[in-house]
Amino acid sequence: MKTRIAVVLLLVAAWVAWPYWSAYRLVEAINEGDVQQLEQRVDWLELRAGLHQNIADELVEATAGESRGIAGALAAIAGPTLIDRMVTALVNPTTLAMLVRQHASSEAAGGRSLGSLPEIDRSKIRYAFFTGPLTFEIDVAAGEGEPELGLVFRFQGSWRLSRLRLPEDEIRRLVEDRLN
């Protein structure tokens, strides 16, 4: 009986620890620019689809409330195609690895070329636990009083990053930059 309880407790502990380990390995792969590991640790299709939806929603909101003339009409017509191309080009392991290498070389030279690639300070993690039996979420505050970045992992045979919740103001800024 004690052996069975010990086995069950060991399995539960392994299940709880697994997504933390996966998140740690993802950060290592990002920092090392390891494209092969990034391919394995991220569900790129689901991640792109989520970002596409977030940006599309913001584009509709940005162009619906006010008349932007020809620019607004073009954004409404061509927006989904442009968003799809932008997300596909930016959200892939090769681009992420390249950005990390560029960021590292820029910091070594004493500058920061990528303001949008902050270091994740473990003290800024606000939440890291299960939101369902097969979903694990990490919320990280960007800085004092700044909105949180959300990383959502889903179990798909292994824990993989499947959703990125960007702060609304970041999405809005991205859309407005594209519209102007």
C-alpha positions as a printed NumPy array, in Angstrom:
array([[  0.   ,   0.   ,   0.   ],
       [  2.777,   2.435,   0.922],
       [  4.535,   1.642,  -2.343],
       [  1.439,   2.52 ,  -4.366],
       [  1.004,   5.805,  -2.527],
       [  4.68 ,   6.618,  -3.063],
       [  4.378,   5.856,  -6.793],
       [  1.267,   8.029,  -7.119],
       [  2.926,  10.892,  -5.237],
       [  6.031,  10.563,  -7.393],
       [  3.92 ,  10.682, -10.573],
       [  2.021,  13.754,  -9.342],
       [  5.285,  15.496,  -8.422],
       [  6.722,  14.701, -11.87 ],
       [  3.561,  16.011, -13.571],
       [  3.707,  19.257, -11.594],
       [  7.45 ,  19.767, -12.196],
       [  7.389,  18.928, -15.922],
       [  6.011,  22.252, -17.266],
       [  8.479,  24.229, -15.131],
       [ 11.296,  22.175, -16.628],
       [  9.887,  22.717, -20.125],
       [  9.711,  26.487, -19.584],
       [ 13.31 ,  26.486, -18.313],
       [ 14.461,  24.508, -21.375],
       [ 12.581,  26.915, -23.668],
       [ 14.394,  29.902, -22.136],
       [ 17.71 ,  28.061, -22.554],
       [ 16.927,  27.349, -26.218],
       [ 16.028,  30.999, -26.781],
       [ 19.188,  32.255, -25.075],
       [ 21.368,  29.826, -27.018],
       [ 19.593,  30.519, -30.315],
       [ 19.007,  26.774, -30.709],
       [ 16.583,  26.582, -33.649],
       [ 16.13 ,  22.806, -33.385],
       [ 15.134,  23.013, -29.706],
       [ 12.807,  25.938, -30.432],
       [ 11.076,  23.85 , -33.104],
       [ 10.396,  21.151, -30.507],
       [  9.397,  23.385, -27.607],
       [  6.943,  25.717, -29.37 ],
       [  3.703,  24.927, -31.193],
       [  4.394,  27.47 , -33.928],
       [  1.051,  27.038, -35.726],
       [ -0.999,  27.664, -32.587],
       [  1.294,  30.502, -31.481],
       [  0.977,  32.237, -34.875],
       [ -2.797,  31.735, -34.937],
       [ -3.164,  33.344, -31.503],
       [ -1.006,  36.338, -32.381],
       [ -2.773,  36.697, -35.722],
       [ -6.129,  36.84 , -33.949],
       [ -4.891,  39.396, -31.391],
       [ -3.483,  41.677, -34.079],
       [ -6.53 ,  41.267, -36.335],
       [ -8.863,  42.194, -33.464],
       [ -6.811,  45.316, -32.746],
       [ -6.717,  46.232, -36.455],
       [-10.51 ,  46.035, -36.663],
       [-10.821,  48.176, -33.549],
       [ -8.266,  50.717, -34.797],
       [ -9.946,  51.154, -38.187],
       [-13.595,  50.891, -37.104],
       [-13.931,  53.907, -34.807],
       [-12.553,  56.595, -37.039],
       [-12.313,  57.254, -40.711],
       [ -8.8  ,  56.915, -42.029],
       [ -9.685,  57.443, -45.678],
       [ -7.836,  55.304, -48.183],
       [ -5.448,  53.981, -45.535],
       [ -8.374,  52.709, -43.441],
       [-10.044,  51.083, -46.428],
       [ -6.798,  49.404, -47.483],
       [ -6.191,  48.201, -43.929],
       [ -9.665,  46.674, -43.784],
       [ -9.232,  44.925, -47.131],
       [ -5.584,  43.893, -47.028],
       [ -5.232,  43.675, -43.239],
       [ -5.697,  39.929, -42.808],
       [ -3.176,  39.113, -45.545],
       [ -0.638,  41.6  , -44.224],
       [ -1.076,  40.36 , -40.667],
       [ -0.645,  36.761, -41.77 ],
       [  2.575,  37.581, -43.636],
       [  3.907,  39.677, -40.767],
       [  3.179,  37.036, -38.114],
       [  4.557,  34.214, -40.273],
       [  7.742,  36.149, -40.99 ],
       [  8.325,  37.199, -37.387],
       [  7.118,  34.198, -35.41 ],
       [  9.415,  31.317, -36.29 ],
       [ 12.42 ,  29.699, -34.637],
       [ 14.999,  31.083, -37.061],
       [ 13.883,  34.699, -36.581],
       [ 13.691,  34.288, -32.814],
       [ 17.219,  32.803, -32.691],
       [ 18.51 ,  35.625, -34.916],
       [ 16.91 ,  38.288, -32.685],
       [ 18.483,  36.748, -29.599],
       [ 21.934,  36.675, -31.225],
       [ 21.496,  40.289, -32.381],
       [ 20.385,  41.294, -28.883],
       [ 23.38 ,  39.539, -27.282],
       [ 25.905,  41.163, -29.647],
       [ 24.27 ,  44.57 , -29.146],
       [ 24.475,  44.26 , -25.356],
       [ 28.101,  43.119, -25.598],
       [ 28.815,  46.3  , -27.568],
       [ 27.162,  48.343, -24.816],
       [ 23.846,  49.09 , -26.542],
       [ 20.352,  47.633, -26.765],
       [ 19.019,  47.343, -30.268],
       [ 15.952,  45.359, -29.269],
       [ 13.832,  47.184, -26.76 ],
       [ 11.124,  44.583, -27.345],
       [ 13.335,  41.719, -26.163],
       [ 13.559,  42.199, -22.396],
       [ 15.431,  39.954, -20.034],
       [ 13.041,  37.828, -17.982],
       [ 13.743,  38.559, -14.358],
       [ 12.511,  35.654, -12.225],
       [ 11.432,  38.108,  -9.535],
       [  8.941,  39.578, -12.032],
       [  7.084,  36.29 , -12.489],
       [  3.636,  36.963, -11.08 ],
       [  2.075,  33.56 , -11.668],
       [  3.327,  30.167, -12.779],
       [  0.944,  27.272, -12.356],
       [ -1.711,  25.146, -13.99 ],
       [ -4.849,  26.797, -15.339],
       [ -6.243,  23.389, -16.298],
       [ -5.015,  19.787, -16.268],
       [ -3.304,  20.233, -19.66 ],
       [ -2.6  ,  23.985, -19.557],
       [  0.14 ,  25.808, -17.687],
       [  0.538,  29.581, -17.633],
       [  3.344,  31.937, -16.681],
       [  2.659,  35.662, -16.258],
       [  5.66 ,  37.986, -16.243],
       [  5.526,  41.705, -15.49 ],
       [  7.675,  43.708, -17.897],
       [  8.55 ,  46.309, -15.274],
       [  7.18 ,  48.544, -12.56 ],
       [  3.534,  49.227, -13.298],
       [  3.799,  47.71 , -16.784],
       [  1.342,  45.104, -18.094],
       [  2.102,  41.426, -17.986],
       [  3.313,  39.118, -20.691],
       [  1.612,  35.732, -20.632],
       [  3.155,  32.455, -21.742],
       [  0.702,  29.593, -22.133],
       [  1.965,  26.028, -22.379],
       [ -0.241,  23.128, -23.442],
       [  0.47 ,  19.462, -23.044],
       [  0.664,  17.803, -26.467],
       [  2.73 ,  14.732, -25.676],
       [  5.134,  17.22 , -24.084],
       [  4.7  ,  20.736, -22.723],
       [  4.974,  23.251, -25.571],
       [  4.501,  27.013, -25.701],
       [  1.224,  27.493, -27.547],
       [  0.098,  31.024, -26.821],
       [  1.713,  34.345, -26.114],
       [ -0.425,  37.01 , -24.473],
       [  1.123,  40.359, -25.301],
       [  0.056,  43.476, -23.426],
       [ -2.762,  45.261, -25.273],
       [ -0.76 ,  48.469, -25.601],
       [  2.042,  46.555, -27.376],
       [ -0.403,  45.084, -29.878],
       [ -2.023,  48.5  , -30.366],
       [  1.394,  50.112, -30.968],
       [  2.297,  47.409, -33.476],
       [ -0.961,  47.905, -35.399],
       [ -0.707,  51.704, -35.338],
       [  2.871,  51.518, -36.636],
       [  1.632,  49.435, -39.558],
       [ -1.293,  51.771, -40.277],
       [  0.769,  54.969, -40.273]])
